[in-house]
Amino acid sequence: QVQLVESGGGLVQAGGSLRLSCVASGSTSSINVMGWYRQAPGKQRDLVARIASGRSTDYADSVKGRFTISRDNAKNTMYLQMNSLKPEDTAVYYCHAARTYGVLGYWGQGTQVTVSS
């Protein structure tokens, strides 16, 4: 089992920045892929960014050039630096971890990000 705890969400004005953190605990040696997803009210949960143990990254087109995903394996922590935030970035952001791509994996409880215009 793996437990994931997110932090760093909050209220920010458009154009501002936030950094989300996700700390993993438990059987972390089984984790190779970690990612951030977000879900706005009434919408499905979508991928924001993900990073593999080899450091390869993927980003949703809507966040490319604004968000940066990173991980510190020594601290079992993943980060999402979010710059130039827009009101449409408002959502609950969830941390996800899995052994590999395409498997169910584990989810955090989510952290709210609200961007005001």
N, C-alpha and C positions, 0 to 999 in steps of 0.2 A: 504494500500500500504506500501511496505517496500523498502527502498533505501539502496543499498550496495556500499561501496566505498573501493576498495583495494589499498594497497600501499606496498612498500618494495621490489618490483622487481628490477632487475638490471643485470649487467654483473659481473660474478665471474669466477674464474679459477676452474678447476676440483679439487675436494677435499675441496673446500671452503664451506661457510655457508651463508644462507640468512634467514631472518624472514619476512614472509608476514603477513600483518594485514588486517582485513576486519571489517569496522565499519558499523553497521546497524542503521538505523533511520526510523522513521515512526511507523507503527503498530507492533512494535517488540514483544509485548506480545503474538502475534499469532505464533511466531516462536518457533519450538521445535527442528528442525534438521538443522544444518548448515554443509557445506562441502566445500572442495576445489576440483575443477576439472581443468584439463589442456588439451590444444589442441595444438599439434604441426602442422606445415604447412602440408597440405595434409592429415591430419589424423582426426579421430573423436575426440570429446571431451570425455575424460574419467575421472572417479572418481579417485582422489588421496587419499583423506581421508575425513571422516565425523564424526561428533560428535553430540550426542543427548543431550537434556536438562538434562538427567540423567547422563551425562558424559560418556556413553558408546561410544566406538570409533571403526571405521573400517578403514583399510588401504589397498591400492592396494599392491599386493605382491612385486611389483618393488620398493616400498619405505619403506617397513617394516624395522625397525631397523635404519633408517636414518632420517625419517621425524617424527615430533610429532605435533599433532593437539591439540589445547586447546581453551578454551573460557572463557571470563570474562563477566558474565552476567550483573554485575553492570555497566560495561562500554559498553555493547552491542557490544563487540569486540571479534572476533575470530582470532586466530593466526595459522600460520604454520611455525614451526621451521624446516628448511631444512639443514641437515648436510651431509658431504661427497658427495657433489653434483657431478653428472656425466654429460657429454655432452648430454646424452639421456634424461636428465631432462629438457632440453631446450624446452620451450613452453610458451604460454600465459596461465596464471593461473587465473581462475575465482572463485569468491566466490559465493556460492549458499545458499539460505535459504528457508525453507518450513515449513508448519504446521506439516507435517509428511512425512514419507518415501513414495516415489513413486508419489508424486504430482508435478505439474509443478513448483511452487514456484517462486522465484525471483533470478535474476542474477546481478552481478556487471559488470563493464565495462572491467575488465581484467587488468592484469599487466604482463609485459613481463619479463621472466626469461631466461637469456642466460648464458650457462656454456661453457667456452672455454676449449679446451684440451691442 
